[in-house]
Each structure stands twice: as C-alpha cells, then as structure tokens.
Amino acid sequence: MRILHVSWEYPPVVYGGLGRHVHALAQEQAQQGNDVWVLTQQPPGAARCEEINSVKIARVRPPEPQVPREPQALVDWVRGLDAAMATCATELVAEVNPQIIHAHDWVVTATARAARAAGNAPLVSTIHATEAGRHQGWISGAISTEIHTAEYRLAQLSQRIITCSTKMASDVSQLFGVPRANLDVIPNGIDASTWRVDPDDAQAARQRWAPSGQLVVFVGRLEWEKGIHTLIEALSRTTTTGLHAVIAGTGTYESELMRLATPLVEEERVTFTGWLPQAELQGLQAAADVIVVPSLYEPFGLVALEAGALGVPVVVADTGGLGDIVDHGRAGYLFPAGDSAALAQALDAAVNDVAVTAHKVAALHARISTDYQWDRIVARTTDTYERAIAEDSTAPRNLDPPPVTIDATNLLNPDV
C-alpha cells in the first residue's frame, strides 16, 4: 500500500511522543513492504528529500527555523508551516498518488485537506490529544478556540479517526460529533529491545540520585497537566521512610514546582534534574523502585510502557490512556487523578507489598509483549486504512464541513 503520512514532527525533529510514534509506525510499515512517504518540516541541515530505512521523506522549510515559545507566536508559526506544507502536499500527491493519507494532529489540518483534495485517497487521522482535554473540557480565549476549531475540521475531514486510548475515543466523539463507529482505538507502541539498560548504568544512576532508601522517579514535561504537584503533595503523606523522588524534565511550570517542593528539597527528599540525555534518563528509570505518572491529562502515557519494558513497577493516575495500559489496576497501581492521599497510599503499597507489586510488573511486561508491539499495531492500522478506503468509495467525507459552534459550557462535562 502507498501511504502518505503528514506530520509536523519526524526525526530529526522530535518534540514529544507524536514524533516518535510516527517514526516507529512509518518504519515498521516500510519494513512490511509498504511504500511509505512522510511529509514533514525541514530543520536546518536536513535534506529536503531523502530515503531512510525505506521511508521516503519530503521536507518543507518552516517560516522560521526556531519554534517560538510564546503561545500566540507558536500558533502563528504553526499556521505558516501548515500553509507551506499544504502547497507541497498538492504537488506530492500528484507525484506519489497515495492510496491513503494519514494525518497526525491539528497542526497539519490544512495540509491534510490539501492532500485529500489533490487526489483520490481517503484521509485517516490520528488525534493524539485535544485542546479541550488539556484544559479539562474548557475552551476559552483566541488560541484555544483556534486550536479546537482546527481539531474539529480535521475530525470532520477524516474518513476514519484513530485514537490511542478508549478515553480519547470517547472525548473525540463527544467534542467533534464523530460517531463512535468511525473511531478506532490503536495504542502507541514500544520497541522493548531499545529499553535494555546495562546494570552498571542503572547502578551508577542509583548512586548519583538516591544511594539509599527507595527511589521514586517522574519523567516528563514539567507542566501543570502532568500532575507533578500531586506527587509533591503525596510525598508529605507517605508512611514509607527514606522515600526519595527524582523529577526529570523541564517545562513552563518548573519554577512553580520547585517553589512548591522547597521544604522537601531542603530535606533531600526531592531532586529536580532538569533535562537529561537519553542514556542517562534510561539509566535513571531503570534504577527506580517505582515510576509514577501522576497526570491530570494524559491521552496515552508512554512512560508507563517504558517502565514496563524495564521491569519497574508503575503508579499511574486513572486518566486518559493510563488505565488501559495498566489493565485498570491489574498491571500497575492506579489512583484517582489529582488525589494526593490516594497517590501516597499507592506509592507505599508499590514499594512495600513486594509480592503484589511483582505480580503487577509481570502482568505489564506480558501486555507489552503482545498488545504494544509495532507489528501488531501496523496490522491494526492497516485494517483501519482498508475500512477507510471501502467507506470512501460509497460515502466520502465532505471537504468543506460545517463550522464548529463553541458555547460557554464545559465541552467534556456539560453539567459542571
């Protein structure tokens, strides 16, 4: 099958889980004999067109080399990149004649529409996250409205939509008026072979960050929705002595979190590492007694998969895709998002109840060996493509969907 992925992230440009997902998916599809193309942005020094591991990459230069950090400037930059990619998409589709177009998130909505209009291939979109979800159902202000509108347009243009969790599927259906029958839940994957850490590296990380006691690790962006403040509050409630938390990452909420954690930092119970190279980060994760994902909003939760691949117990918030990953508590400890008392209890159980924890670790490892392998994910994605092609032949999607209406209520919880 000839597949055209449209994504603003693709190596060497990787901002987060989306870029890693598209990269792994495209490479596995090519390895299975598909003709795979990726249309993405061109960073400084990268070739405009090249083929890597049988994946053909077409790159488009963004408006400016550096992505702005200021929100409005970022949205303007994305709009410019999307317009440039849309122009290229029209030419590329004429050249490649793909059988399926696979778009990834709102940032490429104009590109996805242009690609769909330029040929006969149906559009499948993976919606990796939603603006309303990030803000607990609320859409307010010009930036959030623009992002939500782009998400709506992409959803309406798509013959079928993929989400990474059952909760995300429910949210997308509710937010964008998409029938549940048009949504397919396909999780992100992990290559467990890349998560084998030398015991000496894990021991070195242990000696560096927590030479004694129990080591709790958080890995991710330091943003409010990641729930790190819940973890900090929970550490004051745990009954386990010698519990030390290492928080690895950077983000816009970092200074506020450091202020909140000041007493615990002074007691040497919390350490902020800042950004770490990948090898050091994996060593830290492998050294952990427990990895915690305390997110308030988490469409999937790749860090939980990484913990499972390393054989480290996980404690996760019951939000988004995390419940799916830990099989709703059978393969990891689960607590209500934002509940610091419940998180404290889960941390105590994870480090003290050795037999139960070992059983959960084994269960998560077994799930990773089956449900989250890339060959299986590609097979399920191919099924979605084939359904989209069949449906497009009889009931193609409208290229000009009706405008979205946003009212003042909470879009995910109207009773709030």
N, C-alpha and C positions, 0 to 999 in steps of 0.2 A: 504494500500500500504506500502511496505517496502522501506524506504527512508534512504539513507546514505548521510549525509552532511559532506563535507570536508572543514574545516575552521581553519586557524591558531589562530583565536580568538573565545573563548567561555568561559563564566564565570567559574571560577573567573578571567580569562584573558580577559580583555576588553581594547583595545587601543582606540577605537572610535566607530563610527556608525555601522561598519560592525559587530562587535561582538554582539552589542545589537540587530541588525537585525536578525542574525542567531539564537540567543537565543529565541527571541519572535516568530519567524517563526516556529522553531522546537517544541516549547512548544504548540503552537496552533495546529500544525499538529498532535501531540500526543493526545491532548485533543479531537480532532475529530476522534480518533480511529485508526490512522495510527501507524505502527511500525517504530519508528524513532530512528536512530542512528546518533551520531556525532563523527567524528574522528578529534581530535584537539591536541594541545600541552599540556604537563603536567607541570604545575608550581610547585615549591617547596610546599610540604604539601598536594597536591591534590592526590586523589586516582587514580590509573591507570585505573580502570574501576569502574563505578558506574551508578546507575539509579536515576535521579532526575526529579520529576514531569512527570514520564512515558517516559522520554527521556533517552536512553541508551548512555553513554559517554565512548569512548575509547580514552585514552590519551597517547601521545608519548613524551618522555623526549627530550627537545631541546639540541643542542650542549653545550650551556652554560645557566645557569639559568637566567642571566640578558641579556636583549636585548641591543646590542651596539647602541650608538647614532651616531658614526661616520659612514657616508654613506657606504663606501666600506665594513667595518666590519659588518654592518647591512645586506647588500646583501649576504655576505658570511655566516652569521648566518642563514638567511632565506633559503639559498641553502642547508645547513646542516639539518635544520629542515624538509624541504620538502623531502629530501632523506630518512630520518628516518621514516617519515610518509608514504612514498611510500612503504617501506618494510612492514610496519604494514598493509597498505591497502590491499596488496595481501592476507595476512592471514585473515583479517577481512571479505573481500568479500567472500572468500571460506566458512567462517563460517556462515555469515548472509544471503548471496545470495540476495542482494537488487534488487528491481525492477527498481530503479532509483538511480543514483549518482548525487548529487548536489554539485558542487564545487563553492567556493567563492574567486575570485580574483587570480592574477598571482602567489601569494606566495605558492599556492598548485598545481601548474601545473603538476609537476612530480607525485604527489600523485594522482591527477585526472586521469592521463594517466594509472598509475599502477592499479588503481581500475577498470577502464574501461577494461583494458586488462585481468584482472583476472576473469571476469565473463561475463554475457550476458546483463548487464544493460546498457542502454544508458546514456550518460553524458549530464546533463544540467548545465550550468554555469551562475552565476550572476557576471557580471563585474561591480564592484561598482565604479571604477574610472579608468582613463587611464594616463599613463606617459606623453603622448603627450598632453593630455588635461591640465594636471598640468603645462605644460610649453608652453601653448598657441600654440601648434602644432609642436614645435621643439623637435627633438631628437638629442642630441649631448653628446659625452663622453661615456665611457665604461659602467657606471652604468645605465644611461638612456637606452642605447642600449640593455643591458641585460634584463631590466625590460620590455621594449617594445617587445622584442623577446619572452619572456615568455607569455605576454598577447596575442600575435599573436598565439602562439602554443595552448594556452588554447581555444581561439576562434575557431581555426580550428578543434580541437578535439571534440568540443561540437556539439551535435545534434541540440540543441536549446540554445539560449542565452537570458537571462533576463537582462534588464537594468531598472534603477529606474526612468528614465525620457525620454521624446521624444528626447531631445537634446543628451543624452547619446547614445540612439539607433542610431541616425544619425552619431555620432562620431565613434562608434564601427563598423558600416557598412563601413564607409569610411576608417578607419585606418586598418582594418583587412580583408577587402574583403568579408565580410559576407552579403549575400543577405538580404535585409530588411525583406523579408518574413520569415526568420529564427530567427527573433528577436521579443521578446515580452516585452512590457513596463508594468511593475508592480511596483508601487511605494512602498517605505518603509511605515511602518505603525506606529501607536502610540496608546497606551492604555491610553485614556483620563482620566481613573479613577485614574491613578498614578500622574496626574497633577492637583490635588486639594490642594491648599495651604491655610492653616489657615490664615484668615485675620490678626490676630495678628502677624504672622511671616512676612507677606508682609509689615505690618506697621513698624515692627522692622527694616526690611531691608531698608525701605524708610528713616527712621530716621538716620540710620547708614551712608547711602551713599549719600542721597540728601534730606535733611529735608525741603528744599524749592525749588521752581522752577519746571521745567519739567525734568523728568529723561529719558534719552536715554540709552539703555543697549545693549552691544555686548557680546555674549557668544561664546567662541570657541578657537581653537588653534591660537596662535599669529604667523602666518606665512604670507609670502608675498601674496600668492594666496587668502588669506581670505579678503584682501582689507581694512584692518583697517586703512591704511594710507589714503585711500579715505575718510573714516569717519572723521579722524582728520582734513584733509583739509576742509571738508564740514562744520565742526563746526565753522570755521572762516568766513563762508559765510552766515550762517543762520541769519534771522532777528528777531527770537524769543528771547526775553530777558530771562535770567535765565535758559537757557538750559544747563544741566549738563550730561556728558556722563560717564558711568562706563564701563570699559573694563575688562571683567572677563576671565582669562585664562592665559596660559603660552605657550612658544614656542621659536623657534630659532630666531625669528625676534623681540623678546621683547625689547632688548636694543635699537635697531634702532627706534622702535616705540616710546619708552619713550624719546629718543632724539628729535624726530620729534615733539612730543607733549609737550615739556618742557614749552613753553610760556603758553599753555592752562592749564597745571598742576599748574603752578605758579599762574594763575588767578582763580584756583579752578573750572575750567570748565571741567576737565578731571581727572578721577581717575583710576589707574590700581590696581586691587585687587589681582593679582596672582591667584593661584589655590584656589578654594573654595569647601568645602564639598557639596555633592549633595543637602542636605536640605537647606543650605544657598543659593546655586545657584538658586534653585527653588523659594525661597523667594524673591531674587533679581529680577528674571524675572517677578514674579507676581506683584512686586511693580512698574514696569516700566510703563511710559506713552507710550513708543514705544520701540519695539525691532527691531534692524537693523541688516541685513545680507548683508554686502557690498562686497561680494566675487567677485573676478575676475574669479575664477573657483569653481564651486560647483555642483557636479553631482546630488545631491538631495537637501539637505537643511533642515535637521531635526529640527533645531532650529526654523524655521518658523512654523512648525507643533506644536511645543511646545508652541509657543506664541499663536497660535490659540486655543489650548486646554485651555490656561489660560485666554483667552478673552482679550489679549493685542494686540493692533494694530502692524502691521509689515510693515517695509520698506525694500525692498529687491532689489538686483541687478538683472537685466534681463540676467541671465546666468544659464546654466545647467538646473536643475530641479526646480529652484525657480519660474520661470514663470508659470510652471504647477501648483505649489502649490497655488499661489495667483490668479489662473484663469486669468492670463495675465492682471492683474491690477484690476479685479473686486472684489477680496477678499483681497487686500492689495495694498500698494503703490509700484510702480515699477519705477526703474531708470536705465539708461544705465550703465553697469559695468565700473568702473573707472572714472565716470563723477562726480566730487565733487560738481560742481554747481547744477547739477540736483538732487543730493542727498540732498543738503541743502534745495532746494525747496520742496522736498518730506517730509523732516523732519518738515519743517514749516507747511506744509499742514496737516500732521498727528496729530500734537498737537494743531492746531488752528481751523481746519474745523471739528467741533465736529460731525455734522450730517453725513457728508460723511464718516468720519472715523468709526462711529458706524455702518453704513451700511456695510462697508468692513469687520469689525470684525464679524458681524453676518453671512456674506456670508462664511467666512473662517471656522467658527465654524460648519456651516451646511455641508461643504465639508468634514471636519474631521469626522463628524458623519456617513458619508456614504463611501466615496472613500478610506479612510485611516484606516479603522478598520481591525483588523487582520483576522477575519473570512472571510471577503471578499477577502483579499489578499491571504489567503490559497486556497480559491476556484479557483482563477485565476492561482495560481501556479500549482495546480493540473491539470488544463486544459493544461498547458504547458507540464507537465510530460506526460500526456496521448498522446499529439501530438508527443512528442519525442519518446515514445515507438512505436507508429504506424509508424513513419518515419524510425526508426531504423530497423524495420522488413523488409523494402524494400530497403533502401539506407543508410546503416550505414556509419558513418564518418570514414575516414582513420586515423589509429593510428600513421602514420608517414607522417604528412603534409609536403609539400614542404617548403624549408627555406624562411624566410622573407627577402625582399630586402628593405633597408633603404637608400634613397637618401638624398641629402643635402637640399631639399626644405622643406617648411613648410607642414607637413602632413595633417593639417586641413585646411590650406589656401594656396594652391599652388601658388597663384598669389602674395603673399607677398614677 
